[in-house]
Amino acid sequence: MKPEQPTHSGSAYRQLEVLPKRAGLPNSRFHDLRHTFATHALASGVDVKPLSDILGHTRAAFTLDTYTHTTGDMQKRASEAIGNFPTDIFGEELRPWEESAKTARERSV
């Protein structure tokens, strides 16, 4: 049996042009896949440091600045985490910020 030969590097680029065209999709650049991959990896919880290594970057900050884009889901999770800070700090029994808001709502009714 003959050993498999490595795939020519241009094959992936050609397929990236051919396959979307056959499916009636817009053409994409290979580099667009890196952006999409990095964004989805972060959104799925992959830590930025290993992701940076996977992408071949020496600094995680470069990965974050260049190859990732914030998704609505990421913003929502960040908002929820930040919204829990007061409870994390003061505990459930000390929620003065909610009492103040409740009093203000009652006065406006």
DAHU-V36853 format. One record per backbone hydrogen bond with DSSP energy under -1.0 kcal/mol. CO is the residue of the C=O (numbers start at 1). NH is the residue of the N-H. If there is no record, write none. Layout:
CO_NH / CO_NH
This chain:
8_11 / 10_14 / 11_15 / 12_16 / 14_18 / 15_19 / 18_22 / 19_23 / 20_25 / 21_24 / 31_35 / 32_36 / 33_37 / 34_38 / 35_39 / 36_40 / 37_41 / 38_42 / 39_43 / 40_44 / 41_46 / 42_45 / 47_51 / 48_52 / 49_53 / 50_54 / 51_55 / 52_57 / 59_63 / 60_64 / 61_65 / 62_66 / 63_67 / 71_75 / 72_76 / 73_77 / 74_78 / 75_79 / 76_80 / 77_81 / 78_82 / 79_83 / 80_84 / 82_85 / 84_88 / 85_89 / 86_90 / 87_91 / 95_99 / 96_100 / 97_101 / 98_102 / 99_103 / 100_104 / 101_105 / 102_106 / 103_107 / 104_108
